[in-house]
């Protein structure tokens, strides 16, 4: 699996996706807000990650009146593993120590 260029915006999007859960899914504008990035930055990153097989999407089953259905974004199993590995490796290169990824030691 190919690793995308880990720019600061890409890292911010990956961290939001890593923090999202089934109970608190990430949708486009929530990712923009959480990552503190504009939609013109976030959506191309999501498209690239989806093209790499790191991200999958699903459409909101029951949209709320007055707005279109949300598209939810989540990391695939392989995407979650690749994102965690890539962010850990980047952190270790920069700081000489592994990033805590929530795994068991």
Backbone as ProteinMPNN parsed JSONL, in Angstrom:
{"seq_chain_A": "XXXXXXXXXXXXXXXXXXXXXXXXXXXXXXXXXXXXXXXXXXXXXXXXXXXXXXXXXXXXXXXXXXXXXXXXXXXXXXXXXXXXXXXXXXXXXXXXXXXXXXXXX", "coords_chain_A": {"N_chain_A": [[0.856, -1.18, 0.0], [0.571, 2.2, -0.821], [2.104, 5.049, 0.682], [0.864, 8.193, 1.471], [2.112, 11.542, 0.89], [3.145, 12.986, 3.835], [2.044, 15.655, 4.749], [1.498, 18.557, 6.832], [-1.324, 19.221, 6.777], [-2.362, 16.723, 5.867], [-1.592, 15.01, 7.928], [-3.1, 16.147, 10.001], [-5.72, 15.553, 9.123], [-5.614, 12.742, 9.1], [-5.226, 12.271, 11.839], [-7.672, 13.161, 12.878], [-9.373, 11.289, 11.68], [-8.353, 8.941, 12.831], [-9.144, 9.345, 15.446], [-11.89, 9.217, 15.302], [-14.949, 7.376, 15.828], [-17.353, 4.647, 15.682], [-19.492, 5.556, 17.143], [-19.059, 8.238, 17.069], [-18.814, 9.393, 14.3], [-16.824, 10.667, 11.53], [-17.529, 13.337, 9.4], [-17.398, 15.302, 6.402], [-17.436, 18.277, 6.952], [-17.102, 18.218, 9.712], [-14.58, 17.141, 9.918], [-13.107, 19.177, 8.711], [-13.487, 21.199, 10.623], [-12.414, 20.004, 13.0], [-9.77, 19.537, 12.215], [-8.992, 22.05, 11.685], [-8.926, 23.167, 9.109], [-9.586, 24.249, 5.751], [-12.31, 23.413, 3.492], [-11.417, 23.154, 0.87], [-8.933, 22.122, 1.192], [-9.242, 19.826, 2.781], [-11.089, 18.016, 1.439], [-9.743, 17.221, -1.022], [-7.598, 15.81, 0.154], [-8.976, 13.74, 1.469], [-10.03, 12.489, -0.811], [-7.632, 11.578, -2.033], [-6.715, 9.801, -0.042], [-8.807, 7.987, -0.073], [-8.529, 6.975, -2.656], [-6.148, 5.603, -2.316], [-6.979, 3.527, -0.818], [-7.131, 3.81, 1.885], [-9.229, 5.073, 3.116], [-12.735, 4.808, 3.54], [-16.11, 5.42, 2.516], [-19.449, 6.262, 3.558], [-22.87, 6.912, 3.086], [-25.078, 8.932, 4.939], [-27.782, 7.32, 6.438], [-30.331, 8.219, 7.285], [-31.083, 11.244, 6.591], [-31.184, 14.529, 8.074], [-33.95, 16.808, 8.134], [-33.824, 19.598, 5.925], [-31.157, 19.626, 5.219], [-28.653, 18.158, 3.116], [-27.885, 14.58, 2.92], [-25.241, 13.413, 5.01], [-21.872, 12.539, 4.189], [-20.014, 10.055, 5.521], [-16.733, 9.475, 6.663], [-14.261, 7.024, 7.098], [-11.412, 5.261, 8.331], [-10.114, 2.448, 6.648], [-9.484, -0.951, 7.686], [-6.855, -1.66, 6.897], [-6.02, 0.906, 6.237], [-6.12, 2.233, 8.711], [-4.093, 0.849, 10.079], [-1.886, 1.436, 8.395], [-1.866, 4.272, 8.568], [-1.381, 4.678, 11.31], [1.123, 3.417, 11.545], [2.656, 4.986, 9.736], [2.462, 7.562, 10.898], [3.604, 7.033, 13.404], [6.222, 6.327, 12.61], [7.047, 8.716, 11.405], [6.965, 10.45, 13.605], [8.898, 9.246, 15.238], [11.2, 9.634, 13.652], [11.366, 12.399, 13.723], [11.506, 13.061, 16.46], [12.907, 11.104, 17.744], [11.675, 9.234, 19.296], [9.025, 6.828, 19.604], [5.649, 7.59, 18.679], [2.872, 7.624, 20.86], [0.55, 5.283, 20.132], [-1.654, 4.145, 21.145], [-1.546, 1.441, 21.31], [-0.826, -1.796, 22.767], [1.903, -2.241, 24.886]], "CA_chain_A": [[0.0, 0.0, 0.0], [1.34, 3.425, -0.945], [1.964, 6.017, 1.763], [0.774, 9.546, 0.922], [3.028, 12.523, 1.453], [2.597, 13.351, 5.138], [2.072, 17.089, 5.002], [0.778, 18.906, 8.064], [-2.773, 19.014, 6.623], [-2.669, 15.288, 5.778], [-1.462, 14.492, 9.286], [-4.263, 16.611, 10.772], [-6.89, 14.776, 8.685], [-5.438, 11.373, 9.597], [-5.452, 12.244, 13.289], [-9.126, 13.249, 13.103], [-9.947, 9.994, 11.313], [-7.946, 7.963, 13.838], [-9.906, 9.6, 16.681], [-13.323, 9.004, 15.107], [-15.451, 6.052, 16.2], [-18.7, 4.388, 15.16], [-20.407, 6.402, 17.906], [-18.753, 9.622, 16.734], [-18.199, 9.302, 12.977], [-16.318, 11.903, 10.934], [-18.066, 13.732, 8.095], [-16.561, 16.333, 5.8], [-17.285, 19.549, 7.659], [-16.569, 17.978, 11.055], [-13.138, 16.962, 9.737], [-12.575, 20.532, 8.493], [-13.511, 21.898, 11.912], [-11.478, 19.359, 13.935], [-8.399, 19.685, 11.714], [-8.785, 23.483, 11.493], [-8.551, 23.322, 7.706], [-10.689, 24.55, 4.852], [-12.82, 22.295, 2.693], [-10.583, 23.034, -0.323], [-7.762, 21.334, 1.584], [-9.646, 18.535, 3.352], [-11.708, 17.075, 0.496], [-8.733, 16.566, -1.87], [-6.86, 14.838, 0.969], [-9.859, 12.581, 1.627], [-10.074, 11.801, -2.109], [-6.367, 10.85, -2.205], [-6.707, 8.676, 0.898], [-9.781, 7.007, -0.565], [-7.897, 6.356, -3.82], [-5.105, 4.7, -1.83], [-7.605, 2.444, -0.069], [-7.026, 4.07, 3.324], [-10.492, 5.632, 3.602], [-13.983, 4.389, 2.899], [-17.199, 6.358, 2.784], [-20.838, 5.776, 3.572], [-23.834, 8.011, 3.092], [-26.009, 8.924, 6.071], [-29.001, 6.574, 6.102], [-31.513, 9.035, 7.526], [-30.677, 12.644, 6.694], [-32.046, 15.442, 8.816], [-34.626, 17.748, 7.239], [-33.185, 20.888, 5.713], [-29.775, 19.513, 4.758], [-28.425, 16.9, 2.389], [-27.285, 13.535, 3.748], [-23.791, 13.52, 5.224], [-20.987, 11.449, 3.805], [-19.121, 9.728, 6.628], [-15.418, 8.98, 6.262], [-13.579, 6.234, 8.124], [-10.246, 4.523, 7.868], [-10.278, 1.007, 6.485], [-8.579, -1.66, 8.599], [-5.491, -1.469, 6.395], [-5.733, 2.337, 6.323], [-5.836, 2.548, 10.12], [-2.768, 0.304, 10.361], [-0.904, 2.218, 7.634], [-1.813, 5.623, 9.122], [-0.716, 4.592, 12.607], [2.527, 3.103, 11.283], [3.292, 6.141, 9.101], [2.569, 8.647, 11.882], [4.591, 6.607, 14.399], [7.554, 6.417, 12.002], [7.361, 10.14, 11.237], [7.228, 10.995, 14.929], [10.186, 8.7, 15.686], [12.255, 10.319, 12.897], [11.46, 13.801, 14.151], [11.773, 13.245, 17.878], [13.725, 10.02, 18.256], [10.868, 8.347, 20.129], [7.756, 6.483, 18.954], [4.43, 8.284, 19.086], [1.954, 6.689, 21.495], [-0.53, 5.004, 19.2], [-2.756, 3.479, 21.83], [-1.37, -0.001, 21.296], [-0.325, -2.426, 23.976], [3.37, -2.32, 24.842]], "C_chain_A": [[0.899, 1.239, 0.0], [1.059, 4.364, 0.228], [1.894, 7.404, 1.141], [1.846, 10.44, 1.543], [2.401, 13.05, 2.743], [2.824, 14.833, 5.424], [1.327, 17.367, 6.308], [-0.732, 18.757, 7.898], [-3.159, 17.53, 6.548], [-2.598, 14.647, 7.156], [-2.673, 14.893, 10.124], [-5.512, 15.809, 10.412], [-6.782, 13.343, 9.209], [-5.69, 11.287, 11.094], [-6.927, 12.358, 13.637], [-9.768, 11.897, 12.795], [-9.574, 8.908, 12.323], [-8.746, 8.117, 15.125], [-11.395, 9.329, 16.531], [-13.692, 7.561, 15.434], [-16.809, 5.84, 15.536], [-19.731, 5.271, 15.862], [-20.227, 7.879, 17.573], [-18.047, 9.651, 15.375], [-17.769, 10.676, 12.453], [-17.009, 12.135, 9.593], [-17.276, 14.95, 7.662], [-16.355, 17.594, 6.615], [-16.799, 19.368, 9.09], [-15.054, 17.779, 10.986], [-12.479, 18.32, 9.524], [-12.449, 21.269, 9.823], [-12.454, 21.337, 12.857], [-10.019, 19.566, 13.518], [-8.017, 21.152, 11.538], [-8.251, 23.777, 10.094], [-9.789, 23.618, 6.877], [-11.091, 23.345, 4.023], [-12.0, 22.083, 1.423], [-9.292, 22.281, -0.064], [-8.183, 19.928, 1.99], [-10.184, 17.566, 2.3], [-10.716, 16.462, -0.492], [-7.894, 15.538, -1.11], [-7.7, 13.579, 1.145], [-9.951, 11.792, 0.324], [-8.805, 10.987, -2.354], [-6.32, 9.622, -1.292], [-7.687, 7.585, 0.47], [-9.198, 6.253, -1.76], [-6.802, 5.368, -3.44], [-5.673, 3.503, -1.066], [-7.524, 2.617, 1.438], [-8.364, 4.473, 3.918], [-11.646, 5.042, 2.824], [-15.072, 5.369, 3.305], [-18.516, 5.608, 2.877], [-21.731, 7.004, 3.691], [-24.776, 7.83, 4.274], [-27.326, 8.281, 5.653], [-30.257, 7.429, 6.235], [-31.106, 10.497, 7.703], [-31.678, 13.465, 7.495], [-32.723, 16.391, 7.833], [-33.834, 19.049, 7.117], [-31.718, 20.825, 5.316], [-29.609, 18.189, 4.02], [-27.811, 15.845, 3.313], [-25.773, 13.72, 3.851], [-23.091, 12.305, 4.629], [-20.022, 11.245, 4.956], [-17.849, 9.105, 6.07], [-14.823, 8.186, 7.413], [-12.386, 5.537, 7.498], [-10.614, 3.062, 7.701], [-9.353, 0.337, 7.501], [-7.125, -1.462, 8.19], [-5.086, 0.001, 6.492], [-5.385, 2.762, 7.736], [-4.433, 2.062, 10.491], [-1.686, 1.133, 9.666], [-0.754, 3.623, 8.21], [-1.068, 5.629, 10.448], [0.776, 4.343, 12.424], [3.259, 4.306, 10.709], [3.473, 7.292, 10.088], [3.566, 8.305, 12.978], [6.009, 6.763, 13.854], [7.972, 7.876, 11.827], [7.729, 10.768, 12.58], [8.587, 10.517, 15.444], [11.344, 9.374, 14.958], [12.465, 11.731, 13.404], [11.947, 13.95, 15.583], [12.613, 12.134, 18.501], [12.989, 9.058, 19.173], [9.576, 8.02, 19.403], [6.6, 7.306, 19.539], [3.553, 7.253, 19.778], [0.772, 6.507, 20.573], [-1.671, 4.242, 19.843], [-2.644, 1.976, 21.85], [-0.843, -0.506, 22.632], [1.19, -2.576, 23.839], [3.865, -3.724, 25.03]], "O_chain_A": [[1.876, 1.302, 0.746], [-0.072, 4.463, 0.704], [2.773, 7.768, 0.36], [2.408, 10.121, 2.591], [1.258, 13.507, 2.74], [3.676, 15.208, 6.229], [0.612, 16.505, 6.818], [-1.382, 18.216, 8.793], [-4.179, 17.13, 7.11], [-3.45, 13.832, 7.51], [-3.212, 14.076, 10.87], [-6.277, 15.426, 11.297], [-7.763, 12.793, 9.709], [-6.304, 10.33, 11.566], [-7.39, 11.725, 14.585], [-10.606, 11.416, 13.556], [-10.397, 8.047, 12.635], [-8.999, 7.134, 15.82], [-12.1, 9.219, 17.534], [-12.87, 6.651, 15.331], [-17.347, 6.749, 14.903], [-20.72, 5.684, 15.256], [-21.141, 8.679, 17.773], [-16.844, 9.899, 15.297], [-18.287, 11.708, 12.88], [-17.066, 11.237, 8.753], [-16.567, 15.558, 8.464], [-15.22, 17.946, 6.937], [-16.153, 20.262, 9.637], [-14.33, 18.199, 11.888], [-11.417, 18.591, 10.084], [-11.423, 21.888, 10.105], [-11.684, 22.093, 13.451], [-9.144, 19.747, 14.364], [-6.856, 21.467, 11.274], [-7.283, 24.515, 9.911], [-10.906, 23.274, 7.265], [-10.33, 22.39, 3.868], [-11.893, 20.955, 0.943], [-8.628, 21.846, -1.004], [-7.553, 18.949, 1.589], [-9.773, 16.405, 2.272], [-10.831, 15.272, -0.786], [-7.521, 14.508, -1.67], [-7.192, 12.469, 0.988], [-9.949, 10.561, 0.345], [-8.873, 9.851, -2.822], [-5.932, 8.536, -1.722], [-7.413, 6.397, 0.638], [-9.355, 5.037, -1.866], [-6.557, 4.403, -4.163], [-4.94, 2.581, -0.71], [-7.813, 1.686, 2.189], [-8.611, 4.239, 5.102], [-11.557, 4.806, 1.619], [-14.959, 6.059, 4.319], [-18.678, 4.502, 2.361], [-21.372, 7.999, 4.321], [-25.215, 6.719, 4.57], [-27.914, 8.654, 4.637], [-31.146, 7.366, 5.387], [-30.82, 10.939, 8.816], [-32.86, 13.131, 7.577], [-32.136, 16.743, 6.809], [-33.251, 19.53, 8.088], [-31.095, 21.864, 5.098], [-30.333, 17.226, 4.272], [-27.275, 16.182, 4.369], [-25.118, 14.133, 2.894], [-23.641, 11.205, 4.576], [-19.291, 12.164, 5.327], [-17.887, 8.313, 5.129], [-14.872, 8.617, 8.565], [-12.359, 5.262, 6.298], [-11.343, 2.502, 8.519], [-8.522, 1.009, 8.112], [-6.272, -1.139, 9.017], [-3.934, 0.306, 6.798], [-4.467, 3.556, 7.945], [-3.676, 2.782, 11.142], [-0.684, 1.49, 10.285], [0.366, 4.119, 8.332], [-0.219, 6.488, 10.682], [1.6, 4.986, 13.075], [4.366, 4.62, 11.144], [4.527, 7.927, 10.11], [4.299, 9.179, 13.441], [6.893, 7.269, 14.545], [9.125, 8.227, 12.075], [8.693, 11.528, 12.673], [9.342, 11.299, 16.022], [12.371, 9.661, 15.574], [13.596, 12.205, 13.506], [12.714, 14.863, 15.888], [12.988, 12.224, 19.671], [13.601, 8.168, 19.763], [9.072, 8.854, 18.651], [6.589, 7.659, 20.719], [3.491, 6.109, 19.328], [0.067, 7.467, 20.264], [-2.56, 3.748, 19.15], [-3.54, 1.294, 22.349], [-0.467, 0.274, 23.506], [1.689, -2.992, 22.793], [5.073, -3.959, 25.018]]}, "name": "protein", "num_of_chains": 1, "seq": "XXXXXXXXXXXXXXXXXXXXXXXXXXXXXXXXXXXXXXXXXXXXXXXXXXXXXXXXXXXXXXXXXXXXXXXXXXXXXXXXXXXXXXXXXXXXXXXXXXXXXXXXX"}
